[in-house]
């Protein structure tokens, strides 16, 4: 039973602060961090330029938000069981985040590209020519979301296996 295993695991790690000892939180944050770091390399592969600002930037390959929520969802599914209500909640939350990344945020980024181009083409004396460009790397293509999901699942599974072998019950 998943709850009995969780209680036994909790008793073994009771000396570790609860937030830090949460395998789901660790898997989610680890997935997010790996995705953000990977963006430096995927950006270099696509453009030939190293851009360390990609570590903290949104958009790009892979989707770190997707990796985060899918890593959380996978970890909870493995720990609590796929039939649990908390897994269902995480799954719905993950689907909303992925839909938003490929829908609203992607299209907002594409609109920002168009608006930035229009501003560049304005006459020099137009008041908007001095405005800062809008951020256009907001959303993700479906493949960026899929890669983020695969990354989140993989990291969560690997972390779960490590966690269970370290704190075997």
N, C-alpha and C positions, 0 to 999 in steps of 0.2 A: 504494500500500500504506500502510495506516494507521501501521504501525510506522516506516516510513521517514520519513513526514511528521512524526511525533512526534520522531524523532531530529533531524531538520533543524530543527524548531522549538526543541528544547532547546538546540541549539548557538547559535541566534540570541539566546536569552535566558539564557545561562549566567551572566551577571552578576547576575541576580535570584535571591534565595534560593529554593530549590526549593519550599518550602511556599507562599510567596506567589505563585509563578509557576504554580501548578497551576490550569489553567483549570477543572477539575472542582470543586476546592475553592472557588474564587472564585465559580463559578456557584451552588454549593450554599449558601454563606454569604450571597450576595447575594439569592437566592430566600427564604431564611429571614428575612433582615432586612426585605425588602420586605413579606413576609407579616405580620411582627410590627408594623410601622408601620401597615400597612393595617387592623389590628385596632382602632386608635384611631378611624379613620373609619367602619368598619362598626359599631362599638359606638355611635358617635354617631348614625349613621343609624337604628339599631334603637331606641335609648333616648332620644335627644335630649340625652345627657350626654357631655361630654368626659371621658375617663378615660385619662390617660397611663400608668397602671399596666398597661394592656393591652399595652404594648410588651414587657413582660417576663412577662406572664401566659400560662398555657396555656389551651387551649380557645378557642372563638370562631371567627369567620370572618375569613380563611381558615385552614386548617390549616397552620401554619408547619412542623411536623415533616414533613408530606407534601410541602410545597414544597421543603424541604431535601433529602429523599431522592430525590424525582423530579427535582429540578434536578441532583443528582449523577449519577443514573442516565442522564438525557438527555445530559448533557455527556460522560459516558464512552461512551455509545452512539455519539455523533457523532464522538468522537475515536478510539476504539478499534475501532468497528464493532459492529453489532448481533449479529454471530455470535461475538463474543469471550466468553470465559469470565468475564471481569471484568464485562461488561455483564449476563450472566445472573445473577451473584451480586448485583449492584446491583438488578436487577429483582425478584428474590426478596425481598431485604431491604426494598425499597420496598413490596411487596405485604403483607409482614408488618406493617410500620409502619402502613399504611393500614387493614388489618384490625383491628389493635389499637386504633387511634384511634376507629373506629366500633363496636367491640365492647366489649371489657373496660373501656376508659377511659370511654366514653360511659355505660355502665351503672353504673360506679362513681360517676360524677358524679350520675346520677339517684338513686342510692341515698343519696348525701350530701344531696341536696335533701330527700328524705323524712325522713331522720334529723334534719336541722336543723329541720324543721317539727315533728317529734315533741318535740324538746327545747323548742321555743318553747311548746308546749302543756302542758308539765309544770307541776305546782304550783310556786309560788315557792320553797318550802322544800326542793324536791328537790335532791340534791347535783349533778346534771348541769346544772342551770339556769345555772351559772356557767361551763360549758365553752365554749370557742371554737367558732364554727360551722365545720363541715367545708367544705373547698373543693369547690364543686360544678361548677366549669368545668374538667373534666378531659379529656373526650373531645370528639368532633366528630360532627355529623350527616353523613350521606353527601354532602350538597351542599357542606358546608364542606371535606370531603376532596377532592371533585372540583375545586372552585375552587383549592385548594392545589396539586393536581396540574397543573392548567392553568397556574397561575402558575409553578410550577417548570419545566415544559417550555418555556414562553415565555421566561423569563429565561435559561435555559440555552441555548436556540437563539439568542437575541439576543446573548448573550455569546460564543457560539461563532463567530457571523458576525463580530462585532467583532474577536475574537481572531485569526481567520484573515485578516481584512483588514489588521490591524495587523502581524502576523507572517506575511504571505503567503509561501507557499513556491513 
